[in-house]
Amino acid sequence: MIRRIIKINEELCNGCGACAAACHEGAIGMVDGKARLLKDDYCDGLGDCLPTCPTGAITFEEREAAAYDEAAVKARMAQKKQSAVNRDRSDAPLPCGCPGTQSKSISRPAGKPAQEASPSQAHDPDSMESRLSQWPVQIKLVPVQAPYFKDARLLVAADCTAFAYGNFHNDFIAGRITLIGCPKLDMVDYAEKLTQIIRLNDIKDVTIVRMEVPCCGGLENAVRNALQASGKFIPWQVVTVRTDGTLKEL
């Protein structure tokens, strides 16, 4: 049948993953760092993905395509959700039996608050101590429920931010539970898992730290969507790090 369906220009696609996060039918996936229409009958032709694309890589076209199959979409999304729940259960076997993914809290001695830091502390060994309070930190590996999520201040950060911003531990990790990821390289939609974490735990607030590059928009959108889907009103903020390591003013 001839019908309206999305078209993705891979040359314009920057791999941010925002469209995949916005597609409620799961019709768009990230393949080799680019957005792809996975299956014609998963696309309803409504275009929720269009306004999220920062480069204008997505348009509509009229062409021969399989009819939208709502039943198949619902079955696929239900299976995907159940797989995520099974994978993220804290009592499930560790992936590949790796003990490095075992969830644990880390006790740290109280350090000097970040706001008291002075330029001279750049050479102070105490200022370089880790502020990480839990393991694992990768969004894909962290369980959806863990004791350290109780009354937690949540930090969701792009992988590169900790390397670009020198005082990342003191200014962002200290006092927060840290989750990191890269929507371009992981090629997954974090929104579903983040929704579960926010919905199933008492989260006080959320801080998103991203790079100024367009692909980090996928991480920000995933958190925004998760907060909305959770049904909870939680204070949140976005901090942007420039590629030269400075913070972008709001």
URTAJO-V639562 format. One line per field, one symbol per residue. ss: DSSP state (2 for helix, 1 for strand, 0 for the rest). phi: phi as a letter, one per 20 degrees, with the letter a starting at -180 (. if undefined). psi: psi as a letter, one per 30 degrees, with the letter a starting at -180 (. if undefined). A space follows every 10 residues. Layout:
BEGIN
ss: ???
phi: ???
psi: ???
END
This chain:
BEGIN
ss: 0111111100 0000000222 2200000111 1001111002 2200000002 2200000111 1111000002 2222222222 2222222200 0000222022 2001100000 0002220022 2220222200 0001100100 0000002220 0111111100 2222000222 2220001111 1022220000 2222222222 0011111111 1002222222 2222222222 0000111111 1000001000
phi: .ebebfcdef fefemfnfff feffemfdce clmcfcffbg feeememffg feffdmfdce bdbfbfffdf ffffffffff fffffffeff efgfglmfff effbececff dfggfefcgf ffdegffeff dfdbbfdfgf dfffcbgfef leeeddcfgf ffeedfdfff ecfgncedcc acffeflcef gffffffffe ceefbcdddc effgffffff fffgffffff mdecgbbcdd dffeneeeff
psi: lklkllkkjf efkggfgeee efjffgfklj jhgkkkjeke ffkfgfhffe ffjffgfkll ljlklkkkje eeeeeeeeee eeeeeeegkf glkkkggjff gkkllkkkkk lkkeffklef ffgjeefgkk gkglklfkef fklfkleffk hkjkkjkkef efeejeheee feekglkkkl ljfeeehljf eeeeeeeeef likelkkkjl lfkefffeee eeeeeeeeff gljkkllkkk klfgflkkk.
END
